[in-house]
Amino acid sequence: MAEDVKTDVRTYDGSCHCGAVRFRVRSPPIRTGIRCNCSICIRRGAVMSSHYVLPEDFAWVSGREALRLYQFGDHMMNHWFCGTCGIHPFGEVVEHPGKCRVNLGCLDGVDPLALEVAVIDGRSF
C-alpha cells in the first residue's frame, strides 16, 4: 500500500539571516536535500529542498518587499535573495509561479549538513 505523504506534514518557519524575509513551508518531514552543479548554485553552496514546494504549501509571514531577483542563462528560475543580507531563501520556477525549492539552511529546526544530499546536474539543463 502506498503511503500518502500529505498525511505526515509539518510546518517549518523560515527566514533569511537578518530576518527581513520570513515565510512558512508545509512539507513532509525533511530528511534529504539536493545540491546543484549549475554555475550559480555551485558558488552559492546551499542545500535545497529535494522536492518542489507548491504555492499552497508556502505562506508569507513578512518581508516579500525585501526580496531581490536574479536571473541568468535560460531564465528558467527566479533566484530570490534578501536585499539586506543577501541570503537566498528559495528559487522559483518561472513557468510555474509559486513553485519553489527552499534553501534548507533558512528553515528553523533543519540541519542541512546532517541530511543525505544528492547532487543534480543543473549544468545540463
Buried (B, 14 or more C-beta within 10 A) or exposed (E): EEEEEEEEEEEBEBBBBBEBBBBBBBBBEBEEBBBBEBEBBEEBEBBBBBBBBEEEBBEEEEBEEBBEEEEEEEEBBBBBBBBBBEBBBBBBBEEEEEBBBBBBBBBEEBEBEEBEBEEBEBEEE
